[in-house]
Amino acid sequence: MRFELMWEDGTDYPFAVHLVAEQTDRLIPDTQQGAGFDVAAWTRGGLKARWPGRYRVVDAIPDLRPWSQQ
């Protein structure tokens, strides 16, 4: 299973990170598609940033469709 974390940064090419299931601490249940969660950036110096996240299952990544086109 592959995951993509994508940030809306106002450009034509949003920043994205691709992960596999082994790089996560848990899986989000399919029943929570579209639900919100926090994406947090931590360093040795502590919490650096936090963004709102949403979850959806897609056929292939990257999936650049806006959330309104699910």
All heavy atoms as TSV, in Angstrom:
chain	resi	resn	atom	element	x	y	z
A	1	MET	N	N	0.844	-1.171	0.000
A	1	MET	CA	C	0.000	0.000	0.000
A	1	MET	C	C	0.891	1.237	0.000
A	1	MET	O	O	1.856	1.309	0.732
A	1	MET	CB	C	-0.899	-0.009	1.236
A	1	MET	CG	C	-1.873	1.127	1.263
A	1	MET	SD	S	-3.023	1.066	2.658
A	1	MET	CE	C	-4.045	-0.289	2.173
A	2	ARG	N	N	0.563	2.188	-0.874
A	2	ARG	CA	C	1.323	3.432	-0.967
A	2	ARG	C	C	0.446	4.602	-0.544
A	2	ARG	O	O	-0.760	4.605	-0.770
A	2	ARG	CB	C	1.806	3.645	-2.392
A	2	ARG	CG	C	2.843	2.616	-2.806
A	2	ARG	CD	C	3.288	2.808	-4.207
A	2	ARG	NE	N	3.816	4.158	-4.389
A	2	ARG	CZ	C	4.066	4.692	-5.571
A	2	ARG	NH1	N	3.836	4.009	-6.666
A	2	ARG	NH2	N	4.538	5.897	-5.671
A	3	PHE	N	N	1.082	5.597	0.034
A	3	PHE	CA	C	0.392	6.796	0.490
A	3	PHE	C	C	1.060	8.014	-0.107
A	3	PHE	O	O	2.259	8.003	-0.379
A	3	PHE	CB	C	0.464	6.925	2.018
A	3	PHE	CG	C	-0.153	5.780	2.746
A	3	PHE	CD1	C	0.614	4.713	3.146
A	3	PHE	CD2	C	-1.507	5.777	3.012
A	3	PHE	CE1	C	0.057	3.648	3.809
A	3	PHE	CE2	C	-2.072	4.718	3.683
A	3	PHE	CZ	C	-1.293	3.646	4.082
A	4	GLU	N	N	0.287	9.061	-0.256
A	4	GLU	CA	C	0.828	10.330	-0.717
A	4	GLU	C	C	0.342	11.418	0.224
A	4	GLU	O	O	-0.844	11.527	0.492
A	4	GLU	CB	C	0.337	10.626	-2.128
A	4	GLU	CG	C	0.817	11.956	-2.657
A	4	GLU	CD	C	0.328	12.190	-4.072
A	4	GLU	OE1	O	-0.898	12.182	-4.286
A	4	GLU	OE2	O	1.173	12.373	-4.949
A	5	LEU	N	N	1.274	12.201	0.745
A	5	LEU	CA	C	0.942	13.411	1.500
A	5	LEU	C	C	1.208	14.570	0.556
A	5	LEU	O	O	2.321	14.714	0.048
A	5	LEU	CB	C	1.820	13.551	2.740
A	5	LEU	CG	C	1.633	12.501	3.816
A	5	LEU	CD1	C	2.646	12.733	4.937
A	5	LEU	CD2	C	0.223	12.522	4.373
A	6	MET	N	N	0.177	15.371	0.310
A	6	MET	CA	C	0.325	16.475	-0.634
A	6	MET	C	C	-0.106	17.770	0.035
A	6	MET	O	O	-1.133	17.811	0.705
A	6	MET	CB	C	-0.530	16.212	-1.880
A	6	MET	CG	C	-0.345	17.253	-2.962
A	6	MET	SD	S	-1.389	16.946	-4.411
A	6	MET	CE	C	-0.752	15.387	-4.975
A	7	TRP	N	N	0.695	18.813	-0.142
A	7	TRP	CA	C	0.400	20.123	0.416
A	7	TRP	C	C	-0.059	21.058	-0.681
A	7	TRP	O	O	0.583	21.153	-1.722
A	7	TRP	CB	C	1.643	20.735	1.045
A	7	TRP	CG	C	2.031	20.172	2.354
A	7	TRP	CD1	C	1.781	20.715	3.569
A	7	TRP	CD2	C	2.776	18.984	2.588
A	7	TRP	NE1	N	2.310	19.925	4.549
A	7	TRP	CE2	C	2.929	18.845	3.971
A	7	TRP	CE3	C	3.321	17.991	1.765
A	7	TRP	CZ2	C	3.610	17.785	4.557
A	7	TRP	CZ3	C	3.989	16.932	2.343
A	7	TRP	CH2	C	4.129	16.838	3.717
A	8	GLU	N	N	-1.117	21.786	-0.424
A	8	GLU	CA	C	-1.558	22.834	-1.347
A	8	GLU	C	C	-0.707	24.063	-1.061
A	8	GLU	O	O	-0.770	24.644	0.018
A	8	GLU	CB	C	-3.033	23.159	-1.150
A	8	GLU	CG	C	-3.530	24.276	-2.029
A	8	GLU	CD	C	-3.278	24.015	-3.504
A	8	GLU	OE1	O	-3.952	23.165	-4.081
A	8	GLU	OE2	O	-2.384	24.683	-4.063
A	9	ASP	N	N	0.141	24.401	-1.996
A	9	ASP	CA	C	1.037	25.538	-1.786
A	9	ASP	C	C	0.783	26.665	-2.779
A	9	ASP	O	O	1.575	27.575	-2.913
A	9	ASP	CB	C	2.501	25.088	-1.839
A	9	ASP	CG	C	2.885	24.463	-3.170
A	9	ASP	OD1	O	2.050	24.456	-4.104
A	9	ASP	OD2	O	4.018	23.985	-3.296
A	10	GLY	N	N	-0.349	26.572	-3.505
A	10	GLY	CA	C	-0.703	27.640	-4.423
A	10	GLY	C	C	0.014	27.579	-5.768
A	10	GLY	O	O	-0.111	28.492	-6.568
A	11	THR	N	N	0.762	26.498	-6.025
A	11	THR	CA	C	1.455	26.363	-7.302
A	11	THR	C	C	0.756	25.311	-8.162
A	11	THR	O	O	-0.154	24.628	-7.710
A	11	THR	CB	C	2.925	25.935	-7.097
A	11	THR	OG1	O	2.950	24.582	-6.629
A	11	THR	CG2	C	3.634	26.842	-6.102
A	12	ASP	N	N	1.217	25.157	-9.398
A	12	ASP	CA	C	0.683	24.111	-10.272
A	12	ASP	C	C	1.199	22.725	-9.890
A	12	ASP	O	O	0.696	21.722	-10.366
A	12	ASP	CB	C	1.052	24.390	-11.724
A	12	ASP	CG	C	0.301	25.583	-12.294
A	12	ASP	OD1	O	-0.770	25.936	-11.754
A	12	ASP	OD2	O	0.796	26.170	-13.282
A	13	TYR	N	N	2.223	22.665	-9.064
A	13	TYR	CA	C	2.837	21.397	-8.667
A	13	TYR	C	C	2.947	21.339	-7.141
A	13	TYR	O	O	3.997	21.649	-6.580
A	13	TYR	CB	C	4.224	21.259	-9.302
A	13	TYR	CG	C	4.170	21.368	-10.801
A	13	TYR	CD1	C	4.475	22.570	-11.435
A	13	TYR	CD2	C	3.776	20.292	-11.579
A	13	TYR	CE1	C	4.399	22.680	-12.819
A	13	TYR	CE2	C	3.695	20.395	-12.961
A	13	TYR	CZ	C	4.010	21.587	-13.575
A	13	TYR	OH	O	3.935	21.699	-14.927
A	14	PRO	N	N	1.877	20.932	-6.458
A	14	PRO	CA	C	1.904	20.899	-4.993
A	14	PRO	C	C	3.024	19.998	-4.473
A	14	PRO	O	O	3.383	18.997	-5.102
A	14	PRO	CB	C	0.531	20.327	-4.625
A	14	PRO	CG	C	-0.323	20.545	-5.824
A	14	PRO	CD	C	0.595	20.497	-7.001
A	15	PHE	N	N	3.552	20.359	-3.316
A	15	PHE	CA	C	4.589	19.565	-2.665
A	15	PHE	C	C	3.986	18.241	-2.224
A	15	PHE	O	O	2.904	18.201	-1.667
A	15	PHE	CB	C	5.139	20.326	-1.455
A	15	PHE	CG	C	6.241	19.604	-0.750
A	15	PHE	CD1	C	7.527	19.615	-1.257
A	15	PHE	CD2	C	5.988	18.909	0.414
A	15	PHE	CE1	C	8.554	18.941	-0.608
A	15	PHE	CE2	C	7.011	18.237	1.065
A	15	PHE	CZ	C	8.278	18.250	0.553
A	16	ALA	N	N	4.686	17.123	-2.469
A	16	ALA	CA	C	4.157	15.812	-2.107
A	16	ALA	C	C	5.266	14.912	-1.587
A	16	ALA	O	O	6.419	15.028	-1.990
A	16	ALA	CB	C	3.489	15.157	-3.304
A	17	VAL	N	N	4.885	14.000	-0.693
A	17	VAL	CA	C	5.773	12.972	-0.163
A	17	VAL	C	C	5.068	11.637	-0.340
A	17	VAL	O	O	3.896	11.506	0.013
A	17	VAL	CB	C	6.074	13.207	1.335
A	17	VAL	CG1	C	6.891	12.078	1.911
A	17	VAL	CG2	C	6.760	14.540	1.548
A	18	HIS	N	N	5.766	10.636	-0.891
A	18	HIS	CA	C	5.202	9.308	-1.060
A	18	HIS	C	C	5.770	8.375	0.004
A	18	HIS	O	O	6.978	8.370	0.257
A	18	HIS	CB	C	5.494	8.759	-2.453
A	18	HIS	CG	C	4.792	9.532	-3.524
A	18	HIS	ND1	N	5.187	9.494	-4.835
A	18	HIS	CD2	C	3.724	10.361	-3.495
A	18	HIS	CE1	C	4.384	10.256	-5.563
A	18	HIS	NE2	N	3.499	10.796	-4.760
A	19	LEU	N	N	4.887	7.593	0.619
A	19	LEU	CA	C	5.253	6.660	1.680
A	19	LEU	C	C	4.677	5.288	1.391
A	19	LEU	O	O	3.704	5.168	0.649
A	19	LEU	CB	C	4.685	7.132	3.029
A	19	LEU	CG	C	4.996	8.538	3.485
A	19	LEU	CD1	C	4.124	8.899	4.671
A	19	LEU	CD2	C	6.457	8.651	3.845
A	20	VAL	N	N	5.250	4.261	2.014
A	20	VAL	CA	C	4.654	2.931	2.014
A	20	VAL	C	C	4.126	2.670	3.419
A	20	VAL	O	O	4.502	3.361	4.382
A	20	VAL	CB	C	5.658	1.843	1.583
A	20	VAL	CG1	C	6.061	2.030	0.128
A	20	VAL	CG2	C	6.869	1.822	2.481
A	21	ALA	N	N	3.257	1.683	3.561
A	21	ALA	CA	C	2.588	1.413	4.843
A	21	ALA	C	C	3.583	1.217	5.985
A	21	ALA	O	O	3.324	1.629	7.121
A	21	ALA	CB	C	1.678	0.203	4.713
A	22	GLU	N	N	4.735	0.622	5.705
A	22	GLU	CA	C	5.731	0.360	6.757
A	22	GLU	C	C	6.333	1.642	7.334
A	22	GLU	O	O	6.965	1.606	8.391
A	22	GLU	CB	C	6.845	-0.548	6.211
A	22	GLU	CG	C	6.390	-1.959	5.877
A	22	GLU	CD	C	5.663	-2.073	4.540
A	22	GLU	OE1	O	5.716	-1.124	3.724
A	22	GLU	OE2	O	5.035	-3.120	4.307
A	23	GLN	N	N	6.139	2.777	6.663
A	23	GLN	CA	C	6.677	4.054	7.147
A	23	GLN	C	C	5.659	4.815	7.996
A	23	GLN	O	O	5.925	5.942	8.383
A	23	GLN	CB	C	7.099	4.922	5.967
A	23	GLN	CG	C	8.299	4.369	5.218
A	23	GLN	CD	C	8.608	5.189	3.985
A	23	GLN	OE1	O	7.889	5.123	3.006
A	23	GLN	NE2	N	9.668	5.977	4.062
A	24	THR	N	N	4.524	4.230	8.269
A	24	THR	CA	C	3.481	4.896	9.052
A	24	THR	C	C	3.303	4.201	10.388
A	24	THR	O	O	3.709	3.051	10.564
A	24	THR	CB	C	2.141	4.895	8.296
A	24	THR	OG1	O	1.683	3.545	8.187
A	24	THR	CG2	C	2.283	5.501	6.913
A	25	ASP	N	N	2.674	4.892	11.330
A	25	ASP	CA	C	2.426	4.267	12.629
A	25	ASP	C	C	1.030	3.668	12.732
A	25	ASP	O	O	0.712	2.999	13.697
A	25	ASP	CB	C	2.676	5.245	13.774
A	25	ASP	CG	C	1.714	6.420	13.796
A	25	ASP	OD1	O	0.965	6.597	12.821
A	25	ASP	OD2	O	1.722	7.160	14.782
A	26	ARG	N	N	0.174	3.894	11.728
A	26	ARG	CA	C	-1.163	3.292	11.706
A	26	ARG	C	C	-1.794	3.504	10.347
A	26	ARG	O	O	-1.369	4.357	9.579
A	26	ARG	CB	C	-2.056	3.889	12.788
A	26	ARG	CG	C	-2.462	5.335	12.513
A	26	ARG	CD	C	-3.092	5.944	13.715
A	26	ARG	NE	N	-2.035	5.976	14.709
A	26	ARG	CZ	C	-1.884	6.912	15.616
A	26	ARG	NH1	N	-2.724	7.876	15.697
A	26	ARG	NH2	N	-0.897	6.891	16.466
A	27	LEU	N	N	-2.822	2.722	10.063
A	27	LEU	CA	C	-3.588	2.875	8.835
A	27	LEU	C	C	-4.922	3.527	9.163
A	27	LEU	O	O	-5.511	3.254	10.210
A	27	LEU	CB	C	-3.820	1.522	8.169
A	27	LEU	CG	C	-2.561	0.778	7.723
A	27	LEU	CD1	C	-2.930	-0.575	7.131
A	27	LEU	CD2	C	-1.781	1.601	6.717
A	28	ILE	N	N	-5.402	4.374	8.290
A	28	ILE	CA	C	-6.692	5.034	8.477
A	28	ILE	C	C	-7.766	4.126	7.883
A	28	ILE	O	O	-7.640	3.698	6.736
A	28	ILE	CB	C	-6.703	6.413	7.796
A	28	ILE	CG1	C	-5.619	7.292	8.404
A	28	ILE	CG2	C	-8.077	7.063	7.929
A	28	ILE	CD1	C	-5.414	8.607	7.681
A	29	PRO	N	N	-8.822	3.824	8.640
A	29	PRO	CA	C	-9.875	2.950	8.112
A	29	PRO	C	C	-10.552	3.556	6.887
A	29	PRO	O	O	-10.706	4.775	6.774
A	29	PRO	CB	C	-10.876	2.847	9.273
A	29	PRO	CG	C	-10.139	3.292	10.480
A	29	PRO	CD	C	-9.073	4.232	10.006
A	30	ASP	N	N	-10.961	2.691	5.944
A	30	ASP	CA	C	-11.652	3.155	4.738
A	30	ASP	C	C	-12.912	3.944	5.076
A	30	ASP	O	O	-13.315	4.812	4.313
A	30	ASP	CB	C	-12.019	1.979	3.837
A	30	ASP	CG	C	-10.807	1.405	3.127
A	30	ASP	OD1	O	-9.753	2.079	3.096
A	30	ASP	OD2	O	-10.927	0.288	2.598
A	31	THR	N	N	-13.515	3.666	6.221
A	31	THR	CA	C	-14.738	4.377	6.606
A	31	THR	C	C	-14.477	5.848	6.896
A	31	THR	O	O	-15.413	6.628	7.001
A	31	THR	CB	C	-15.371	3.736	7.850
A	31	THR	OG1	O	-14.401	3.722	8.904
A	31	THR	CG2	C	-15.834	2.320	7.563
A	32	GLN	N	N	-13.217	6.247	7.012
A	32	GLN	CA	C	-12.881	7.640	7.311
A	32	GLN	C	C	-12.425	8.411	6.077
A	32	GLN	O	O	-11.821	9.472	6.195
A	32	GLN	CB	C	-11.816	7.703	8.399
A	32	GLN	CG	C	-12.316	7.251	9.738
A	32	GLN	CD	C	-11.287	7.452	10.829
A	32	GLN	OE1	O	-10.217	8.007	10.616
A	32	GLN	NE2	N	-11.605	6.973	12.011
A	33	GLN	N	N	-12.717	7.898	4.876
A	33	GLN	CA	C	-12.357	8.631	3.656
A	33	GLN	C	C	-12.985	10.014	3.687
A	33	GLN	O	O	-14.158	10.163	4.005
A	33	GLN	CB	C	-12.842	7.889	2.417
A	33	GLN	CG	C	-11.912	6.796	2.005
A	33	GLN	CD	C	-12.072	6.465	0.544
A	33	GLN	OE1	O	-11.863	7.326	-0.308
A	33	GLN	NE2	N	-12.421	5.230	0.259
A	34	GLY	N	N	-12.194	11.018	3.379
A	34	GLY	CA	C	-12.660	12.393	3.387
A	34	GLY	C	C	-12.618	13.039	4.758
A	34	GLY	O	O	-12.802	14.239	4.888
A	35	ALA	N	N	-12.367	12.245	5.797
A	35	ALA	CA	C	-12.303	12.789	7.156
A	35	ALA	C	C	-11.027	13.606	7.337
A	35	ALA	O	O	-10.048	13.427	6.624
A	35	ALA	CB	C	-12.346	11.659	8.179
A	36	GLY	N	N	-11.044	14.488	8.295
A	36	GLY	CA	C	-9.890	15.330	8.545
A	36	GLY	C	C	-8.955	14.770	9.602
A	36	GLY	O	O	-9.358	13.984	10.452
A	37	PHE	N	N	-7.695	15.143	9.506
A	37	PHE	CA	C	-6.693	14.800	10.505
A	37	PHE	C	C	-5.577	15.829	10.411
A	37	PHE	O	O	-5.538	16.616	9.474
A	37	PHE	CB	C	-6.149	13.378	10.311
A	37	PHE	CG	C	-5.484	13.149	8.983
A	37	PHE	CD1	C	-4.125	13.337	8.831
A	37	PHE	CD2	C	-6.222	12.752	7.893
A	37	PHE	CE1	C	-3.508	13.132	7.597
A	37	PHE	CE2	C	-5.623	12.536	6.661
A	37	PHE	CZ	C	-4.271	12.737	6.515
A	38	ASP	N	N	-4.690	15.842	11.380
A	38	ASP	CA	C	-3.565	16.778	11.375
A	38	ASP	C	C	-2.332	16.130	10.775
A	38	ASP	O	O	-2.023	14.977	11.070
A	38	ASP	CB	C	-3.211	17.226	12.797
A	38	ASP	CG	C	-4.199	18.218	13.352
A	38	ASP	OD1	O	-4.898	18.871	12.568
A	38	ASP	OD2	O	-4.282	18.336	14.585
A	39	VAL	N	N	-1.623	16.869	9.936
A	39	VAL	CA	C	-0.298	16.487	9.455
A	39	VAL	C	C	0.678	17.393	10.204
A	39	VAL	O	O	0.562	18.616	10.131
A	39	VAL	CB	C	-0.162	16.698	7.928
A	39	VAL	CG1	C	1.253	16.375	7.466
A	39	VAL	CG2	C	-1.193	15.865	7.182
A	40	ALA	N	N	1.602	16.795	10.943
A	40	ALA	CA	C	2.514	17.577	11.775
A	40	ALA	C	C	3.959	17.317	11.369
A	40	ALA	O	O	4.325	16.193	11.032
A	40	ALA	CB	C	2.324	17.216	13.242
A	41	ALA	N	N	4.771	18.366	11.394
A	41	ALA	CA	C	6.207	18.261	11.114
A	41	ALA	C	C	6.959	18.442	12.431
A	41	ALA	O	O	6.895	19.516	13.040
A	41	ALA	CB	C	6.629	19.317	10.104
A	42	TRP	N	N	7.640	17.384	12.862
A	42	TRP	CA	C	8.403	17.411	14.095
A	42	TRP	C	C	9.895	17.307	13.789
A	42	TRP	O	O	10.306	16.598	12.888
A	42	TRP	CB	C	8.018	16.221	14.981
A	42	TRP	CG	C	6.656	16.333	15.569
A	42	TRP	CD1	C	5.478	15.969	14.988
A	42	TRP	CD2	C	6.328	16.843	16.851
A	42	TRP	NE1	N	4.435	16.228	15.834
A	42	TRP	CE2	C	4.924	16.759	16.994
A	42	TRP	CE3	C	7.081	17.372	17.898
A	42	TRP	CZ2	C	4.270	17.182	18.135
A	42	TRP	CZ3	C	6.414	17.778	19.047
A	42	TRP	CH2	C	5.029	17.693	19.161
A	43	THR	N	N	10.701	18.021	14.558
A	43	THR	CA	C	12.156	17.912	14.484
A	43	THR	C	C	12.677	17.706	15.902
A	43	THR	O	O	11.895	17.685	16.860
A	43	THR	CB	C	12.791	19.181	13.894
A	43	THR	OG1	O	12.641	20.256	14.832
A	43	THR	CG2	C	12.158	19.549	12.555
A	44	ARG	N	N	13.979	17.584	16.041
A	44	ARG	CA	C	14.547	17.464	17.392
A	44	ARG	C	C	14.196	18.676	18.245
A	44	ARG	O	O	14.166	18.604	19.464
A	44	ARG	CB	C	16.056	17.294	17.312
A	44	ARG	CG	C	16.456	15.965	16.771
A	44	ARG	CD	C	17.963	15.781	16.832
A	44	ARG	NE	N	18.296	14.462	16.346
A	44	ARG	CZ	C	19.144	14.221	15.369
A	44	ARG	NH1	N	19.775	15.212	14.778
A	44	ARG	NH2	N	19.380	12.998	14.988
A	45	GLY	N	N	13.950	19.811	17.593
A	45	GLY	CA	C	13.590	21.034	18.310
A	45	GLY	C	C	12.111	21.133	18.649
A	45	GLY	O	O	11.673	22.125	19.202
A	46	GLY	N	N	11.340	20.113	18.301
A	46	GLY	CA	C	9.911	20.110	18.629
A	46	GLY	C	C	9.034	20.283	17.393
A	46	GLY	O	O	9.484	20.165	16.254
A	47	LEU	N	N	7.772	20.598	17.636
A	47	LEU	CA	C	6.796	20.776	16.569
A	47	LEU	C	C	7.113	22.037	15.778
A	47	LEU	O	O	7.246	23.124	16.329
A	47	LEU	CB	C	5.387	20.887	17.164
A	47	LEU	CG	C	4.252	21.096	16.188
A	47	LEU	CD1	C	4.089	19.905	15.259
A	47	LEU	CD2	C	2.948	21.342	16.944
A	48	LYS	N	N	7.264	21.901	14.456
A	48	LYS	CA	C	7.602	23.031	13.595
A	48	LYS	C	C	6.418	23.564	12.811
A	48	LYS	O	O	6.355	24.748	12.514
A	48	LYS	CB	C	8.725	22.649	12.614
A	48	LYS	CG	C	10.017	22.317	13.300
A	48	LYS	CD	C	10.523	23.496	14.099
A	48	LYS	CE	C	11.797	23.169	14.835
A	48	LYS	NZ	N	12.242	24.236	15.711
A	49	ALA	N	N	5.483	22.697	12.433
A	49	ALA	CA	C	4.327	23.142	11.654
A	49	ALA	C	C	3.234	22.088	11.723
A	49	ALA	O	O	3.496	20.920	12.007
A	49	ALA	CB	C	4.719	23.401	10.208
A	50	ARG	N	N	2.016	22.531	11.445
A	50	ARG	CA	C	0.864	21.626	11.434
A	50	ARG	C	C	-0.075	22.090	10.324
A	50	ARG	O	O	-0.303	23.281	10.159
A	50	ARG	CB	C	0.168	21.674	12.785
A	50	ARG	CG	C	-0.936	20.677	12.955
A	50	ARG	CD	C	-1.560	20.809	14.338
A	50	ARG	NE	N	-0.576	20.554	15.371
A	50	ARG	CZ	C	-0.566	19.482	16.152
A	50	ARG	NH1	N	-1.483	18.576	16.018
A	50	ARG	NH2	N	0.356	19.333	17.064
A	51	TRP	N	N	-0.594	21.117	9.550
A	51	TRP	CA	C	-1.514	21.417	8.452
A	51	TRP	C	C	-2.736	20.517	8.543
A	51	TRP	O	O	-2.638	19.401	9.050
A	51	TRP	CB	C	-0.845	21.155	7.106
A	51	TRP	CG	C	0.428	21.885	6.872
A	51	TRP	CD1	C	0.571	23.139	6.355
A	51	TRP	CD2	C	1.756	21.429	7.140
A	51	TRP	NE1	N	1.892	23.476	6.280
A	51	TRP	CE2	C	2.644	22.442	6.758
A	51	TRP	CE3	C	2.286	20.251	7.667
A	51	TRP	CZ2	C	4.020	22.322	6.881
A	51	TRP	CZ3	C	3.648	20.127	7.797
A	51	TRP	CH2	C	4.509	21.150	7.406
A	52	PRO	N	N	-3.863	20.974	8.007
A	52	PRO	CA	C	-5.031	20.088	7.959
A	52	PRO	C	C	-4.824	19.035	6.872
A	52	PRO	O	O	-4.267	19.326	5.809
A	52	PRO	CB	C	-6.189	21.030	7.601
A	52	PRO	CG	C	-5.535	22.184	6.911
A	52	PRO	CD	C	-4.156	22.320	7.509
A	53	GLY	N	N	-5.238	17.809	7.147
A	53	GLY	CA	C	-5.115	16.732	6.173
A	53	GLY	C	C	-6.470	16.090	5.900
A	53	GLY	O	O	-7.390	16.209	6.703
A	54	ARG	N	N	-6.575	15.443	4.751
A	54	ARG	CA	C	-7.760	14.677	4.397
A	54	ARG	C	C	-7.302	13.382	3.754
A	54	ARG	O	O	-6.204	13.299	3.231
A	54	ARG	CB	C	-8.652	15.463	3.450
A	54	ARG	CG	C	-9.291	16.656	4.160
A	54	ARG	CD	C	-10.117	17.488	3.247
A	54	ARG	NE	N	-11.348	16.797	2.889
A	54	ARG	CZ	C	-12.199	17.268	2.006
A	54	ARG	NH1	N	-11.967	18.405	1.381
A	54	ARG	NH2	N	-13.288	16.612	1.720
A	55	TYR	N	N	-8.162	12.386	3.773
A	55	TYR	CA	C	-7.814	11.051	3.334
A	55	TYR	C	C	-8.772	10.578	2.252
A	55	TYR	O	O	-9.979	10.787	2.347
A	55	TYR	CB	C	-7.899	10.122	4.545
A	55	TYR	CG	C	-7.844	8.653	4.244
A	55	TYR	CD1	C	-6.660	8.045	3.890
A	55	TYR	CD2	C	-8.988	7.868	4.343
A	55	TYR	CE1	C	-6.605	6.687	3.631
A	55	TYR	CE2	C	-8.939	6.514	4.083
A	55	TYR	CZ	C	-7.745	5.930	3.730
A	55	TYR	OH	O	-7.695	4.592	3.476
A	56	ARG	N	N	-8.232	9.962	1.196
A	56	ARG	CA	C	-9.064	9.308	0.192
A	56	ARG	C	C	-8.265	8.194	-0.473
A	56	ARG	O	O	-7.041	8.238	-0.540
A	56	ARG	CB	C	-9.575	10.293	-0.855
A	56	ARG	CG	C	-8.508	10.889	-1.748
A	56	ARG	CD	C	-9.126	11.823	-2.764
A	56	ARG	NE	N	-8.102	12.610	-3.439
A	56	ARG	CZ	C	-8.359	13.668	-4.177
A	56	ARG	NH1	N	-9.599	14.083	-4.333
A	56	ARG	NH2	N	-7.398	14.330	-4.765
A	57	VAL	N	N	-8.982	7.194	-0.951
A	57	VAL	CA	C	-8.379	6.085	-1.677
A	57	VAL	C	C	-8.534	6.380	-3.163
A	57	VAL	O	O	-9.623	6.748	-3.618
A	57	VAL	CB	C	-9.073	4.754	-1.324
A	57	VAL	CG1	C	-8.533	3.622	-2.186
A	57	VAL	CG2	C	-8.888	4.440	0.153
A	58	VAL	N	N	-7.452	6.243	-3.920
A	58	VAL	CA	C	-7.466	6.519	-5.363
A	58	VAL	C	C	-6.826	5.348	-6.097
A	58	VAL	O	O	-6.154	4.511	-5.502
A	58	VAL	CB	C	-6.733	7.830	-5.693
A	58	VAL	CG1	C	-7.423	9.015	-5.040
A	58	VAL	CG2	C	-5.279	7.778	-5.277
A	59	ASP	N	N	-7.047	5.294	-7.396
A	59	ASP	CA	C	-6.497	4.213	-8.205
A	59	ASP	C	C	-4.990	4.342	-8.403
A	59	ASP	O	O	-4.280	3.337	-8.482
A	59	ASP	CB	C	-7.182	4.166	-9.575
A	59	ASP	CG	C	-8.634	3.744	-9.466
A	59	ASP	OD1	O	-8.979	2.990	-8.537
A	59	ASP	OD2	O	-9.435	4.190	-10.304
A	60	ALA	N	N	-4.490	5.571	-8.516
A	60	ALA	CA	C	-3.055	5.789	-8.751
A	60	ALA	C	C	-2.657	7.143	-8.173
A	60	ALA	O	O	-3.471	8.053	-8.081
A	60	ALA	CB	C	-2.758	5.762	-10.245
A	61	ILE	N	N	-1.398	7.243	-7.754
A	61	ILE	CA	C	-0.878	8.524	-7.288
A	61	ILE	C	C	0.239	8.957	-8.223
A	61	ILE	O	O	0.911	8.117	-8.799
A	61	ILE	CB	C	-0.410	8.463	-5.815
A	61	ILE	CG1	C	0.619	7.361	-5.595
A	61	ILE	CG2	C	-1.557	8.311	-4.883
A	61	ILE	CD1	C	1.177	7.316	-4.187
A	62	PRO	N	N	0.410	10.255	-8.419
A	62	PRO	CA	C	-0.333	11.336	-7.775
A	62	PRO	C	C	-1.736	11.490	-8.359
A	62	PRO	O	O	-1.958	11.240	-9.534
A	62	PRO	CB	C	0.499	12.584	-8.079
A	62	PRO	CG	C	1.181	12.276	-9.365
A	62	PRO	CD	C	1.436	10.779	-9.345
A	63	ASP	N	N	-2.665	11.856	-7.501
A	63	ASP	CA	C	-4.040	12.147	-7.909
A	63	ASP	C	C	-4.236	13.639	-7.673
A	63	ASP	O	O	-4.371	14.075	-6.543
A	63	ASP	CB	C	-5.027	11.339	-7.087
A	63	ASP	CG	C	-6.453	11.528	-7.542
A	63	ASP	OD1	O	-6.754	12.569	-8.166
A	63	ASP	OD2	O	-7.281	10.647	-7.277
A	64	LEU	N	N	-4.208	14.417	-8.722
A	64	LEU	CA	C	-4.229	15.875	-8.602
A	64	LEU	C	C	-5.628	16.468	-8.671
A	64	LEU	O	O	-5.779	17.684	-8.736
A	64	LEU	CB	C	-3.333	16.498	-9.678
A	64	LEU	CG	C	-1.861	16.076	-9.614
A	64	LEU	CD1	C	-1.091	16.681	-10.778
A	64	LEU	CD2	C	-1.239	16.448	-8.295
A	65	ARG	N	N	-6.658	15.620	-8.625
A	65	ARG	CA	C	-8.032	16.152	-8.651
A	65	ARG	C	C	-8.309	16.934	-7.365
A	65	ARG	O	O	-7.909	16.514	-6.282
A	65	ARG	CB	C	-9.053	15.019	-8.718
A	65	ARG	CG	C	-9.053	14.258	-10.014
A	65	ARG	CD	C	-10.022	13.102	-9.944
A	65	ARG	NE	N	-9.595	12.184	-8.885
A	65	ARG	CZ	C	-10.437	11.490	-8.122
A	65	ARG	NH1	N	-11.737	11.579	-8.279
A	65	ARG	NH2	N	-9.977	10.681	-7.187
A	66	PRO	N	N	-8.999	18.058	-7.485
A	66	PRO	CA	C	-9.417	18.778	-6.271
A	66	PRO	C	C	-10.351	17.906	-5.429
A	66	PRO	O	O	-11.023	17.010	-5.953
A	66	PRO	CB	C	-10.161	19.988	-6.822
A	66	PRO	CG	C	-9.696	20.147	-8.221
A	66	PRO	CD	C	-9.373	18.758	-8.711
A	67	TRP	N	N	-10.436	18.188	-4.156
A	67	TRP	CA	C	-11.305	17.410	-3.266
A	67	TRP	C	C	-12.760	17.492	-3.702
A	67	TRP	O	O	-13.539	16.586	-3.452
A	67	TRP	CB	C	-11.155	17.882	-1.835
A	67	TRP	CG	C	-9.949	17.256	-1.225
A	67	TRP	CD1	C	-8.713	17.812	-1.123
A	67	TRP	CD2	C	-9.838	15.936	-0.710
A	67	TRP	NE1	N	-7.845	16.910	-0.549
A	67	TRP	CE2	C	-8.514	15.766	-0.273
A	67	TRP	CE3	C	-10.743	14.896	-0.541
A	67	TRP	CZ2	C	-8.073	14.578	0.285
A	67	TRP	CZ3	C	-10.294	13.718	0.029
A	67	TRP	CH2	C	-8.972	13.566	0.440
A	68	SER	N	N	-13.158	18.555	-4.349
A	68	SER	CA	C	-14.548	18.714	-4.769
A	68	SER	C	C	-14.914	17.753	-5.908
A	68	SER	O	O	-16.072	17.615	-6.247
A	68	SER	CB	C	-14.813	20.144	-5.196
A	68	SER	OG	O	-13.964	20.495	-6.284
A	69	GLN	N	N	-13.931	17.059	-6.507
A	69	GLN	CA	C	-14.182	16.160	-7.633
A	69	GLN	C	C	-14.021	14.703	-7.239
A	69	GLN	O	O	-13.494	13.896	-7.977
A	69	GLN	CB	C	-13.237	16.487	-8.784
A	69	GLN	CG	C	-13.452	17.836	-9.387
A	69	GLN	CD	C	-12.476	18.101	-10.521
A	69	GLN	OE1	O	-11.755	17.233	-10.967
A	69	GLN	NE2	N	-12.485	19.338	-10.987
A	70	GLN	N	N	-14.501	14.322	-6.092
A	70	GLN	CA	C	-14.360	12.934	-5.642
A	70	GLN	C	C	-15.435	12.063	-6.214
A	70	GLN	O	O	-16.506	12.409	-6.459
A	70	GLN	CB	C	-14.395	12.872	-4.135
A	70	GLN	CG	C	-13.167	13.514	-3.551
A	70	GLN	CD	C	-13.023	13.168	-2.106
A	70	GLN	OE1	O	-13.131	12.025	-1.715
A	70	GLN	NE2	N	-12.766	14.168	-1.300
